[in-house]
Amino acid sequence: MIGQIYLSGRLSGDPEFSETRKGKPLARILLEADQVRATPTGPSVEPVTAPVILFSRQAEAIRSLRKGDFVTLSCHLNGTRFATPEGGVKHGLQLIADSVLWEKEAYDLKGAPQLEAAR
């Protein structure tokens, strides 16, 4: 784990559900939020999209969410490394959800509902 990040935004599409090789639930979402940037002519608002991967209980917790639904996630950055077809190595980062926070419920890694999270 590289760092802890809290993300809030709306789903830019319906979650995509599948399973890991071991048969555990997996979901992929695109979370979109507005980013405000200072420009010479004043503030500019630009959408930013973050892809997030959810496993097990977190994937199950978002099963009822659809495009446009608001969600807050606690995530960590996971470093990745893979071989290219040319024999090289590429590095990257993935956002992995640790907790799903929305509608006054939080699901931790063990899947137990917690008290309402501070927003």
C-alpha contacts under 8 A as a table, 3 or more apart, distances in Angstrom:
res1	aa1	res2	aa2	distance
1	M	76	H	6.15
1	M	77	L	5.88
1	M	78	N	5.36
1	M	79	G	7.52
2	I	76	H	6.62
2	I	77	L	5.17
2	I	78	N	6.11
2	I	79	G	7.26
3	G	76	H	5.31
3	G	77	L	5.54
4	Q	74	S	7.07
4	Q	75	C	5.74
4	Q	76	H	4.55
4	Q	77	L	6.90
5	I	74	S	5.81
5	I	75	C	5.11
5	I	76	H	5.91
5	I	77	L	7.79
6	Y	72	T	7.02
6	Y	73	L	5.61
6	Y	74	S	4.56
6	Y	75	C	6.14
7	L	72	T	5.50
7	L	73	L	5.18
7	L	74	S	6.53
7	L	75	C	7.52
8	S	31	L	7.66
8	S	33	A	7.00
8	S	70	F	7.30
8	S	71	V	5.74
8	S	72	T	4.19
8	S	73	L	6.43
9	G	31	L	5.73
9	G	32	E	5.30
9	G	33	A	4.77
9	G	70	F	5.48
9	G	71	V	5.78
9	G	72	T	6.62
10	R	31	L	5.60
10	R	32	E	5.33
10	R	33	A	6.62
10	R	67	K	7.40
10	R	68	G	5.17
10	R	69	D	5.26
10	R	70	F	4.29
10	R	71	V	6.17
11	L	14	D	6.87
11	L	15	P	7.85
11	L	29	I	6.88
11	L	30	L	5.79
11	L	31	L	4.78
11	L	32	E	6.09
11	L	66	R	6.98
11	L	67	K	4.98
11	L	68	G	5.04
11	L	69	D	5.66
11	L	70	F	6.58
11	L	71	V	7.54
12	S	29	I	7.96
12	S	30	L	5.65
12	S	31	L	5.99
12	S	32	E	5.86
12	S	49	T	7.93
12	S	67	K	5.53
12	S	68	G	6.14
13	G	29	I	7.29
13	G	30	L	6.65
13	G	66	R	6.88
13	G	67	K	4.31
13	G	68	G	7.15
14	D	29	I	7.26
14	D	65	L	7.21
14	D	66	R	4.75
14	D	67	K	4.67
15	P	27	A	6.36
15	P	28	R	5.81
15	P	29	I	4.96
15	P	30	L	7.75
15	P	62	I	7.84
15	P	63	R	7.60
15	P	65	L	7.32
15	P	66	R	6.81
15	P	67	K	7.72
16	E	27	A	5.46
16	E	28	R	5.20
16	E	29	I	6.57
17	F	25	P	7.33
17	F	26	L	5.80
17	F	27	A	4.47
17	F	28	R	6.65
17	F	59	A	7.75
18	S	25	P	6.20
18	S	26	L	5.23
18	S	27	A	6.27
19	E	22	K	7.55
19	E	23	G	5.18
19	E	24	K	5.21
19	E	25	P	4.64
19	E	26	L	5.05
20	T	23	G	5.10
20	T	24	K	5.21
20	T	25	P	6.49
20	T	26	L	6.29
21	R	24	K	7.51
24	K	55	F	7.32
24	K	56	S	5.81
25	P	55	F	5.84
25	P	56	S	4.79
25	P	57	R	7.68
25	P	59	A	6.08
25	P	60	E	7.00
26	L	53	I	7.27
26	L	54	L	5.70
26	L	55	F	4.60
26	L	56	S	6.21
26	L	59	A	5.51
27	A	53	I	5.89
27	A	54	L	5.04
27	A	55	F	6.46
27	A	59	A	5.11
28	R	51	P	7.13
28	R	52	V	5.83
28	R	53	I	4.73
28	R	54	L	6.28
29	I	51	P	5.77
29	I	52	V	5.39
29	I	53	I	6.63
30	L	49	T	6.19
30	L	50	A	5.56
30	L	51	P	4.49
30	L	52	V	6.29
31	L	49	T	5.50
31	L	50	A	5.16
31	L	51	P	6.31
31	L	52	V	7.29
32	E	47	P	6.51
32	E	48	V	5.57
32	E	49	T	4.36
32	E	50	A	6.40
33	A	47	P	5.64
33	A	48	V	5.46
33	A	49	T	6.61
34	D	45	V	6.12
34	D	46	E	5.58
34	D	47	P	4.47
34	D	48	V	6.02
35	Q	45	V	5.59
35	Q	46	E	5.26
35	Q	47	P	5.93
35	Q	48	V	6.33
36	V	43	P	6.37
36	V	44	S	5.60
36	V	45	V	4.53
36	V	46	E	6.44
37	R	43	P	5.58
37	R	44	S	5.14
37	R	45	V	6.31
37	R	46	E	7.66
38	A	42	G	5.97
38	A	43	P	4.61
38	A	44	S	6.22
39	T	42	G	5.10
39	T	43	P	5.70
39	T	44	S	6.51
51	P	94	Q	7.89
51	P	95	L	6.91
52	V	94	Q	7.15
52	V	95	L	4.99
52	V	96	I	5.84
52	V	97	A	6.76
53	I	94	Q	7.60
53	I	95	L	6.27
53	I	96	I	4.97
53	I	97	A	6.24
54	L	58	Q	5.53
54	L	59	A	4.96
54	L	96	I	6.02
54	L	97	A	5.23
54	L	98	D	7.78
55	F	58	Q	5.60
55	F	59	A	5.10
55	F	97	A	7.57
56	S	59	A	5.35
56	S	60	E	6.42
57	R	60	E	4.98
57	R	61	A	5.96
57	R	107	Y	7.44
57	R	109	L	7.08
57	R	110	K	7.41
57	R	111	G	5.32
58	Q	61	A	4.97
58	Q	62	I	6.68
58	Q	97	A	7.10
58	Q	98	D	7.31
58	Q	99	S	6.52
58	Q	100	V	6.19
58	Q	107	Y	6.79
58	Q	108	D	7.77
58	Q	109	L	7.44
58	Q	111	G	7.35
59	A	62	I	5.66
59	A	63	R	6.69
60	E	63	R	5.25
61	A	64	S	7.59
61	A	100	V	7.18
61	A	107	Y	7.39
62	I	65	L	5.30
62	I	100	V	7.79
65	L	69	D	6.17
66	R	69	D	5.73
70	F	102	W	7.59
71	V	100	V	7.45
71	V	101	L	6.52
71	V	102	W	5.46
72	T	100	V	6.34
72	T	101	L	5.00
72	T	102	W	5.99
73	L	97	A	6.31
73	L	98	D	7.48
73	L	99	S	5.80
73	L	100	V	4.81
73	L	101	L	5.65
74	S	97	A	5.83
74	S	98	D	5.54
74	S	99	S	5.05
74	S	100	V	6.55
74	S	101	L	7.59
75	C	95	L	6.07
75	C	96	I	5.27
75	C	97	A	4.18
75	C	98	D	5.17
75	C	99	S	6.98
76	H	95	L	5.80
76	H	96	I	5.45
76	H	97	A	6.57
76	H	98	D	6.97
77	L	93	L	6.21
77	L	94	Q	5.59
77	L	95	L	4.90
77	L	96	I	6.34
78	N	93	L	5.53
78	N	94	Q	5.08
78	N	95	L	6.37
78	N	96	I	6.85
79	G	91	H	7.23
79	G	92	G	5.87
79	G	93	L	4.68
79	G	94	Q	6.48
80	T	91	H	5.53
80	T	92	G	5.01
80	T	93	L	5.73
80	T	94	Q	7.14
81	R	89	V	6.72
81	R	90	K	5.63
81	R	91	H	4.51
81	R	92	G	6.46
82	F	89	V	5.62
82	F	90	K	5.51
82	F	91	H	6.72
83	A	87	G	6.13
83	A	88	G	5.64
83	A	89	V	4.51
83	A	90	K	6.34
84	T	87	G	5.32
84	T	88	G	5.14
84	T	89	V	5.81
84	T	90	K	6.84
85	P	88	G	7.35
97	A	100	V	7.07
98	D	108	D	6.44
98	D	109	L	5.90
99	S	106	A	6.42
99	S	107	Y	5.34
99	S	108	D	4.86
99	S	109	L	6.54
100	V	105	E	7.99
100	V	106	A	5.57
100	V	107	Y	5.59
100	V	108	D	7.36
101	L	104	K	7.15
101	L	105	E	5.86
101	L	106	A	4.55
101	L	107	Y	6.97
101	L	117	A	6.93
102	W	105	E	5.70
102	W	106	A	6.76
104	K	115	L	7.55
104	K	116	E	4.75
104	K	117	A	6.89
105	E	113	P	6.33
105	E	114	Q	6.36
105	E	115	L	6.53
105	E	116	E	5.40
105	E	117	A	7.17
106	A	113	P	5.60
106	A	114	Q	5.27
106	A	115	L	6.88
106	A	116	E	6.57
106	A	117	A	6.60
107	Y	110	K	7.58
107	Y	111	G	5.11
107	Y	112	A	5.73
107	Y	113	P	5.01
107	Y	114	Q	6.37
108	D	111	G	5.16
108	D	112	A	6.17
108	D	113	P	7.11
108	D	114	Q	7.42
109	L	112	A	7.89
114	Q	117	A	7.84
